[in-house]
Amino acid sequence: MGEDSKVTYKDAGVDIDAGNRFVQMIKPLVKATSRPEVLTDIGGFGGLFSLHADKYERPTLVASTDGVGTKLKLAFAMDKHDTVGIDLVAMCVNDIVVQGAEPLFFLDYLATGELSPEKAAEIVKGISAGCVQAGCALIGGETAEMPGMYGEGEYDLAGFTVGVVDNSRIIDGSSITVGDRLIGIGSSGLHSNGFSLARKVFFERMQLTVETVLPELGKSLGEELLTPTKIYVKSILNLLRDFRIKGMAHITGGGILENVPRVLPRHCKAVVKKNSWPKPVIFEALRKGGNIDELEMYRTFNYGIGMVLVVSDEETEDVMVRLSGLKEEAFLIGEIAKCGKDEEQVQLI
């Protein structure tokens, strides 16, 4: 190409026409998540959402942001991109519902080296599905095509959600007291945490591939690992209508050991009974394959419990019955006890 030749953005690796085609492809997916408060279609400079403040005495906004992490490596390896968007939504909305907030809207950020409208639409398909599961609206996002920033076929995802809760109904764990009970709600697998260790064990140490079928799983390793993160929003909001949930912890990176203390008063500790719930097969395969110490399992993975609720002893049975009716796997996993000055706030027994 001579010095006098005209150079276009496409020559530099950014295809504006592909971006426009992608926007048209995802419009039905975005529309499927709409709520009455949404005032704009995608394509504007910002998404408009009307907060019906008259529904609340003192509306308080709650926000969260997150990504999917190295779970994306599994999507790349399997060339399957329609589920990681669910993970993206889940990691954000599960974080705000633990404070009693209803997720209102969601925005995503997708960055890639070269935009494939078809692949990007598959990703947004998952984001849309996650928003429908959480009851929030996808009101906008950003798709960045950045040549040279990512490997061929690779991308990164980030998400942002905003929810609302009446100030008097914020759940902060301050009312938790000795004698309260711990209810664990089952996870759907690894969710979106601990994948760096899982990949090291399965693909480096054990020399498996995403196509490997483990007899105990009854499916390929890749299929199991790509199982989307469970979204607990609708079940939790259902509980909050009728029960006083004193505290909740979304079990993400750090596991039960590090997430439960985030909602406990300093004088309280959670006594967790290790054998009170069945450990999903994928975790046992991980533990054995990597010869992973038990404590490492509890502080790296959710180990089968994706959400922990703290409730009074009096309401425990009714909450368990309601969760069963909501088709959630719920387990009574422990109780709140007095925490000594130098004690850890989670005790495994």
HELIX and SHEET records of a PDB file:
HELIX    1   1 ILE A   16  LYS A   31  1                                  16    
HELIX    2   2 ALA A   53  LYS A   55  5                                   3    
HELIX    3   3 GLY A   69  LYS A   71  5                                   3    
HELIX    4   4 LEU A   72  MET A   78  1                                   7    
HELIX    5   5 VAL A   84  VAL A   97  1                                  14    
HELIX    6   6 PRO A  117  ALA A  134  1                                  18    
HELIX    7   7 ASN A  167  ARG A  169  5                                   3    
HELIX    8   8 PHE A  195  ARG A  199  1                                   5    
HELIX    9   9 LYS A  200  ARG A  205  3                                   6    
HELIX   10  10 LEU A  221  LEU A  225  1                                   5    
HELIX   11  11 VAL A  233  ASP A  242  1                                  10    
HELIX   12  12 GLY A  255  ASN A  259  1                                   5    
HELIX   13  13 VAL A  260  VAL A  263  5                                   4    
HELIX   14  14 VAL A  281  GLY A  290  1                                  10    
HELIX   15  15 GLU A  294  THR A  300  1                                   7    
HELIX   16  16 ASP A  313  GLY A  325  1                                  13    
SHEET    1   A 4 PRO A  59  GLY A  67  0                                        
SHEET    2   A 4 TYR A 155  ASP A 166 -1                                        
SHEET    3   A 4 GLU A 102  THR A 112 -1                                        
SHEET    4   A 4 ALA A 137  GLU A 145  1                                        
SHEET    1   B 6 GLY A 247  HIS A 250  0                                        
SHEET    2   B 6 ILE A 305  VAL A 311 -1                                        
SHEET    3   B 6 ARG A 181  GLY A 186 -1                                        
SHEET    4   B 6 ALA A 330  LYS A 338 -1                                        
SHEET    5   B 6 CYS A 268  VAL A 272 -1                                        
SHEET    6   B 6 VAL A 346  LEU A 348  1                                        
SHEET    1   C 2 VAL A 213  LEU A 214  0                                        
SHEET    2   C 2 LYS A 219  SER A 220 -1                                        
END                                                                             
